[in-house]
Amino acid sequence: MPSALARPLARLIDELSKLPGVGPKTAQRLAYHILRTPMPDADALAAAIRSVKTDLRYCSVCFNIAEADPCVICSSDERDGGLVCVVEEPLDVLAIERTGQYKGRYHVLHGAISPVNGVRPDDLKIAQLGARRRDRGAHPRDESESGRRGDVDVRRAAVGRERCSGDASGARSSDGRGP
């Protein structure tokens, strides 16, 4: 029995439905939207998708998403190299940067320790954090039980190398001042 959908459209729906948070209905709506979109807009979308796969990498210092290595934050002389804000995901860096208040550097773990989901400290960029030698550090505090356990693992990795604030809520420096 022939399919009611043309193969290219069915393929697009299938690929879109693989995106997080996109179910079959949303994938269909997006696919039909793209189908009705003018060719230059569809080409721009395809080029943007291709560009994030070919032009971006992870900074070898902080593991944030970057076009160059090291990233603009790690290579900036205007940043306090002795202040490190440890975050779970690259989107956390974006959120903090939007405030315009934090002037230190970052370390992106790329996830949170979650024994329930099988995410162990070795699966994250915790060891690399320990390798970064700085005078002082900072990190957002996750007050959940798993966050407190993760905090201990992050501290163990940094022992003897960085001072991490334990009272941080958001981005706070180890001397108690705000960002």
Secondary structure, 3 states (H helix, E strand, C coil): CCCCCCHHHHHHHHHHCCCCCCCHHHHHHHHHHHHHCCHHHHHHHHHHHHHHHHCCEECCCCCCEECCCCCCCCCCCCCEEEEEEEECCHHHHHHHHHHCCCCEEEEECCCCCEHHHCECHHHCCHHHHHHCCCCCCECCCCCCHHHHHHHHHHHHHHCCCCCCCCCCCCCCCCCCCCC
